[in-house]
Amino acid sequence: MNDRIFIEGGHKLKGNVQIQGSKNAALPMMAASLLHRGVSVLKGCPRIADVFCMEEILQNLGAVTWWEDHDLYLDCTKADKTEVPFSFTGRMRSSVILLGALLGRNKKGSLGYPGGCVIGKRPIDMHLLVLESLGARIQEVAGQLSAECERMKGTEFSFPKRSVGATQQGILGAVLAKGETVLENCACEPEISWLCHYLRTMGAQITGDGTGRICVSGVEGLRGGSSWVPPDRIVAGTYICAAAITRSQIVLENPPEGELKAFLEVYRKMGGQYKGNSGKLLVNGKNVQSPVKLLETGVYPGFPTDLQSPVMAVLSTIEGESCIREMVFEDRYKAADQLRKMGARIRVQGNEAVICGVKTLHGAAVQAQELRGGASLILAALGAKGVTVLEGYSFVQRGYEHICQDLNALGAAVKRIQE
């Protein structure tokens, strides 16, 4: 399959776009489904590469899965295998989340050391620490993590720093544990609350999600889960950036407006306007022209690191000097080199990027190296003069279900040449 798309810049966008289900919410909810020996359903699940990879892992463990439009059914009655091979975990780092669920269900689990990302070190030590605190015995032999535990026991554990994945791991490990678990210094991202909501539909007893202190009372067993996957805040932010970089006006259907506060604040500083109206967000990027003195990424409710490179693309087209300080990952400026091929003036020093905006970017041949950086190159191409050829479109498909179709429906000119 051809991994290239062609984008002709200079087209104004207008119209309505529906926001897909959230990748970062769906994956841990899929892992949680293992904790019930029966059928669970995720409604409005995004049909994206990472979800298909997690679905394949669950099938490999013995689950039976099927789709009805965007509803994903997971029958985990016979998901009794305990090993996730490196052929899966090497593709997708978030597969590490399965360890807590495998321990809760099958009392043991092993997986290849997780990979799937090039945006810097993403150590999994806190995942292992919280599971060990719950009673798991973990060994690492030749790149394979193996864990076992007769039954997890309630614990008190404080995360050394806030981590979304490690917080979710602790919750998944604790729901079937014996007794009470108190997790301190938890991450507060919305995806954690969505996981807890889903687990509560399964009969789990969890309080405190959305705060730094989460309490879990272990139960003997869970029932089938059923929940909607919430709209994806990162996809919503990306489409707002598309309106900003093309200086256009669009309408987002079902956006998670409350989860976008920090992003919308930066968008407003750039000159963007927006208005919520009965489940829709009217976005006007026609007056986007102000540089941003300092944008600092941070854990929720701070500015999301996943929207840093899409905003960098927009700032590249705003005359004047802007500065981004990346506080979450240490190597998240991969897109800067590629944006420079399009005429962007970006200087990276350590964890800071200084952007001297130019009047117009120009089309070029560019290469996506990771998911959000790939999305930022598509945005830059929309706002550029001429045609951009993007290699590595498969990275973008890990998180965006139909970005090409969505943008074309809004008036962009994006072509995918299938071989």
JOVEN-V837430 format. One record per residue. RES is the residue in three letters. SS is DSSP state (a for helix, b for strand, c for the rest). OMEGA is omega in degrees with one decimal (* if undefined). NEAR is the number of other ideal C-beta (glycine too) atoms within 12 Angstrom. Layout:
RES_SS_OMEGA_NEAR, RES_SS_OMEGA_NEAR
This chain:
MET_c_179.9_12, ASN_c_-175.5_16, ASP_c_-175.0_21, ARG_b_168.1_27, ILE_b_-179.7_40, PHE_b_-178.0_27, ILE_b_175.3_43, GLU_b_-175.8_23, GLY_c_172.1_37, GLY_c_179.3_26, HIS_c_174.2_26, LYS_c_178.1_23, LEU_c_169.2_38, LYS_c_-179.1_24, GLY_c_-175.0_25, ASN_b_176.9_25, VAL_b_-179.7_39, GLN_b_-179.6_29, ILE_c_-177.7_40, GLN_c_175.0_37, GLY_b_-172.2_41, SER_c_173.9_43, LYS_a_-173.5_42, ASN_a_173.7_45, ALA_a_-173.0_44, ALA_a_-172.7_44, LEU_a_176.9_47, PRO_a_177.2_48, MET_a_176.7_50, MET_a_178.2_49, ALA_a_-178.7_50, ALA_a_-178.5_51, SER_a_177.6_49, LEU_a_-173.1_48, LEU_a_176.4_46, HIS_c_178.8_34, ARG_c_-178.1_25, GLY_c_-172.9_26, VAL_b_171.7_25, SER_b_-179.2_39, VAL_b_173.0_32, LEU_b_-177.4_45, LYS_b_179.3_25, GLY_c_-177.3_31, CYS_c_-178.5_42, PRO_c_179.2_42, ARG_c_-175.2_26, ILE_c_-173.1_35, ALA_a_-177.7_28, ASP_a_177.3_40, VAL_a_178.1_41, PHE_a_178.4_28, CYS_a_178.5_34, MET_a_177.8_45, GLU_a_178.7_35, GLU_a_178.3_23, ILE_a_-178.5_45, LEU_a_176.7_40, GLN_a_179.8_25, ASN_a_178.0_26, LEU_c_177.6_37, GLY_c_178.9_24, ALA_c_172.6_35, VAL_b_-176.6_21, THR_b_173.0_32, TRP_b_-179.2_18, TRP_b_165.7_19, GLU_b_-170.8_14, ASP_c_-180.0_13, HIS_c_175.5_23, ASP_b_-177.9_24, LEU_b_178.1_39, TYR_b_-177.7_27, LEU_b_176.9_44, ASP_b_-175.4_25, CYS_c_-179.2_40, THR_c_-173.0_20, LYS_c_-179.7_19, ALA_c_-171.3_34, ASP_c_174.8_19, LYS_c_-172.5_24, THR_c_-174.4_28, GLU_b_174.7_26, VAL_b_-174.9_42, PRO_c_-179.3_23, PHE_a_179.2_22, SER_a_174.9_18, PHE_a_-171.6_31, THR_a_177.2_34, GLY_c_-179.0_22, ARG_c_-169.9_26, MET_c_-174.7_37, ARG_a_-175.6_36, SER_a_177.1_42, SER_a_179.3_45, VAL_a_-178.8_47, ILE_a_-178.0_49, LEU_a_-173.6_53, LEU_a_179.8_50, GLY_a_-179.9_50, ALA_a_178.5_52, LEU_a_178.4_44, LEU_a_-179.6_45, GLY_a_-175.4_50, ARG_a_-168.9_39, ASN_a_178.1_31, LYS_c_172.7_22, LYS_b_178.4_28, GLY_b_174.4_43, SER_b_178.3_33, LEU_b_175.1_43, GLY_b_-177.8_31, TYR_c_-171.3_28, PRO_c_178.0_34, GLY_c_171.2_22, GLY_c_-178.8_29, CYS_c_-179.4_33, VAL_c_-174.1_25, ILE_c_174.6_28, GLY_c_-178.2_19, LYS_c_174.5_14, ARG_c_-172.6_28, PRO_c_-178.7_21, ILE_c_-176.4_33, ASP_a_-177.9_22, MET_a_174.0_30, HIS_a_-176.4_41, LEU_a_179.9_33, LEU_a_-177.1_25, VAL_a_178.2_46, LEU_a_176.5_45, GLU_a_177.7_29, SER_a_177.9_32, LEU_c_175.0_42, GLY_c_-178.7_30, ALA_c_171.7_37, ARG_b_-172.6_21, ILE_b_175.4_33, GLN_b_172.5_17, GLU_b_179.9_19, VAL_b_176.3_12, ALA_c_175.7_11, GLY_c_179.4_17, GLN_b_176.4_23, LEU_b_177.3_36, SER_b_-179.2_27, ALA_b_173.3_39, GLU_b_-179.8_23, CYS_c_-179.0_31, GLU_c_169.5_17, ARG_c_179.2_23, MET_c_178.3_44, LYS_b_178.5_24, GLY_c_-174.2_27, THR_c_167.7_29, GLU_b_-175.3_22, PHE_b_176.7_37, SER_b_179.6_23, PHE_c_179.0_33, PRO_c_169.4_15, LYS_c_-173.7_20, ARG_c_179.5_28, SER_c_-178.5_32, VAL_a_-176.1_39, GLY_a_-178.7_40, ALA_a_176.0_41, THR_a_178.9_46, GLN_a_178.7_48, GLN_a_179.8_50, GLY_a_-179.9_53, ILE_a_-178.8_54, LEU_a_178.6_52, GLY_a_-171.9_50, ALA_a_-170.4_49, VAL_c_178.5_47, LEU_c_-179.6_42, ALA_c_177.7_40, LYS_b_176.1_22, GLY_c_-172.4_23, GLU_b_172.9_25, THR_b_174.8_42, VAL_b_179.3_31, LEU_b_-178.6_46, GLU_b_-179.0_24, ASN_c_179.4_24, CYS_c_169.9_42, ALA_c_-174.9_38, CYS_c_-177.7_28, GLU_c_-179.2_40, PRO_a_-178.1_34, GLU_a_178.4_41, ILE_a_178.0_43, SER_a_179.1_36, TRP_a_176.6_40, LEU_a_-179.6_50, CYS_a_177.7_40, HIS_a_-179.5_28, TYR_a_179.5_45, LEU_a_177.6_46, ARG_a_175.5_27, THR_a_179.3_27, MET_c_178.5_38, GLY_c_177.8_25, ALA_c_178.9_36, GLN_b_-175.1_27, ILE_b_173.1_41, THR_b_173.0_22, GLY_c_179.0_25, ASP_c_-173.2_33, GLY_c_175.4_25, THR_c_179.6_24, GLY_c_-176.4_23, ARG_c_-177.9_24, ILE_b_179.2_41, CYS_b_-179.7_29, VAL_b_172.6_42, SER_b_-176.8_24, GLY_c_177.7_33, VAL_c_-176.6_27, GLU_c_-177.8_17, GLY_c_180.0_17, LEU_c_175.1_31, ARG_c_179.6_21, GLY_c_179.8_26, GLY_c_175.6_38, SER_b_-177.8_29, SER_b_169.7_34, TRP_b_170.0_26, VAL_c_-175.7_41, PRO_c_176.5_38, PRO_b_-172.4_39, ASP_c_-176.6_45, ARG_a_-179.1_41, ILE_a_175.4_46, VAL_a_178.2_47, ALA_a_178.6_44, GLY_a_179.1_49, THR_a_-178.4_50, TYR_a_173.8_50, ILE_a_175.8_45, CYS_a_177.6_50, ALA_a_176.9_52, ALA_a_-177.9_45, ALA_a_-173.5_48, ILE_a_176.9_51, THR_c_-179.1_40, ARG_c_-173.6_31, SER_c_-179.3_35, GLN_b_178.3_29, ILE_b_178.6_41, VAL_b_175.2_31, LEU_b_174.4_41, GLU_b_177.9_26, ASN_c_179.5_28, PRO_c_176.5_39, PRO_c_-169.9_37, GLU_a_-178.5_29, GLY_a_-178.9_20, GLU_a_-173.1_35, LEU_a_-170.9_38, LYS_a_-177.1_22, ALA_a_178.8_29, PHE_a_-177.9_45, LEU_a_176.7_34, GLU_a_177.7_22, VAL_a_177.6_39, TYR_a_179.2_40, ARG_a_178.4_24, LYS_a_179.1_27, MET_c_-178.8_41, GLY_c_179.2_26, GLY_c_177.8_39, GLN_b_178.7_24, TYR_b_179.5_36, LYS_b_176.6_18, GLY_b_-178.5_20, ASN_b_179.5_15, SER_c_175.0_12, GLY_c_176.9_17, LYS_b_176.7_22, LEU_b_177.9_38, LEU_b_-172.7_27, VAL_b_-179.1_45, ASN_b_-178.8_27, GLY_c_-173.8_36, LYS_c_-176.6_22, ASN_c_177.9_21, VAL_c_-177.3_39, GLN_c_-177.2_23, SER_c_174.9_23, PRO_c_179.7_28, VAL_c_-174.4_36, LYS_c_177.6_19, LEU_c_173.6_21, LEU_b_-178.8_36, GLU_b_177.3_25, THR_b_179.4_33, GLY_c_176.5_23, VAL_c_-179.1_28, TYR_c_10.3_35, PRO_c_176.8_22, GLY_c_-178.2_26, PHE_b_-174.6_34, PRO_c_178.7_43, THR_a_-179.4_41, ASP_a_178.3_45, LEU_a_-178.3_47, GLN_a_-178.3_48, SER_a_172.1_51, PRO_a_178.7_49, VAL_a_176.7_51, MET_a_177.9_53, ALA_a_-179.9_51, VAL_a_-178.8_48, LEU_a_177.6_50, SER_c_-178.2_50, THR_c_178.6_46, ILE_c_-177.6_38, GLU_c_-174.1_20, GLY_b_-173.7_22, GLU_b_175.1_23, SER_b_179.1_37, CYS_b_175.0_27, ILE_b_174.6_42, ARG_b_-177.6_29, GLU_c_-174.2_37, MET_c_-175.0_24, VAL_c_179.1_32, PHE_c_-173.1_28, GLU_c_-178.6_21, ASP_c_-173.1_23, ARG_c_178.1_38, TYR_c_-179.2_38, LYS_a_-176.2_35, ALA_a_-174.6_47, ALA_a_178.4_35, ASP_a_-177.2_24, GLN_a_178.0_39, LEU_a_178.4_47, ARG_a_177.5_28, LYS_a_-179.3_26, MET_c_177.0_42, GLY_c_178.7_29, ALA_c_176.5_43, ARG_b_-176.1_26, ILE_b_178.6_36, ARG_b_-178.6_22, VAL_b_175.8_27, GLN_b_-178.7_14, GLY_c_-178.2_15, ASN_c_178.6_22, GLU_b_173.0_26, ALA_b_176.1_39, VAL_b_-176.1_29, ILE_b_173.0_42, CYS_b_-172.8_22, GLY_b_177.4_33, VAL_c_-177.7_27, LYS_c_-178.4_18, THR_c_170.3_22, LEU_b_177.0_41, HIS_b_179.7_26, GLY_c_-179.9_27, ALA_c_172.3_28, ALA_b_-176.3_22, VAL_b_-173.4_42, GLN_b_173.1_28, ALA_c_178.3_40, GLN_c_176.1_29, GLU_c_-169.6_34, LEU_a_-172.3_43, ARG_a_174.8_45, GLY_a_176.8_42, GLY_a_178.2_43, ALA_a_-178.3_49, SER_a_178.7_55, LEU_a_174.7_53, ILE_a_178.5_50, LEU_a_-179.8_53, ALA_a_-179.7_51, ALA_a_178.6_51, LEU_a_-176.6_51, GLY_c_-175.0_48, ALA_b_172.8_38, LYS_b_176.2_23, GLY_c_-173.0_23, VAL_b_174.5_25, THR_b_174.7_42, VAL_b_-179.0_32, LEU_b_172.0_46, GLU_b_177.0_24, GLY_c_-179.1_29, TYR_a_-178.3_35, SER_a_175.6_28, PHE_a_-177.3_38, VAL_a_-179.0_46, GLN_c_175.8_31, ARG_c_-174.6_36, GLY_c_-178.2_44, TYR_c_-173.2_46, GLU_c_179.9_33, HIS_c_-176.7_25, ILE_a_179.9_46, CYS_a_-179.7_30, GLN_a_-179.7_18, ASP_a_-177.9_33, LEU_a_178.4_42, ASN_a_178.1_25, ALA_a_177.9_23, LEU_c_176.9_32, GLY_c_177.0_24, ALA_c_177.7_38, ALA_b_-179.2_28, VAL_b_-177.9_36, LYS_b_173.7_22, ARG_b_-179.4_26, ILE_c_177.8_16, GLN_c_176.1_11, GLU_c_*_7
